[in-house]
Amino acid sequence: MLSKVTEGNILEQLQETIKEAVKEAMNPKLTLTIDEAAKYTGIGRDKLLELSHNPESDFPAFRVGTKFLINRELLKEWLKKVAEERKVL
C-alpha cells in the first residue's frame, strides 16, 4: 500500500496534469516545438528534425533563431496530405 505522502504527491501531480490539459484544450498554441509535434503526431523527433532541415520538404516548419516551430493547422493539413498520398517518410 502507498504511504499517505506518496498518495498525496501522486494526487497533486495528477491534478496539475489535468489542469494543464484543460488549459491546452481551451487555448491551443498556434505553433509547436519539435518535441511537442513529436508527442502530438507520434512521429519521432529525429524524423521531424530531418523534415524541418530539408528545404525540399513541404513540412510546415520555420525557424525562429535556432529553434524550429511548426504551425499546428498546417501540420494537420500536411499529415492529411501525407496519409492520402500514402507517402513513406
Secondary structure as GFF3:
##gff-version 3
##sequence-region A 1 89
A	DSSP	alpha_helix	4	26	.	.	.	ID=ss1
A	DSSP	beta_strand	31	33	.	.	.	ID=ss2
A	DSSP	alpha_helix	34	41	.	.	.	ID=ss3
A	DSSP	alpha_helix	45	53	.	.	.	ID=ss4
A	DSSP	beta_strand	61	64	.	.	.	ID=ss5
A	DSSP	beta_strand	67	71	.	.	.	ID=ss6
A	DSSP	alpha_helix	72	85	.	.	.	ID=ss7
###
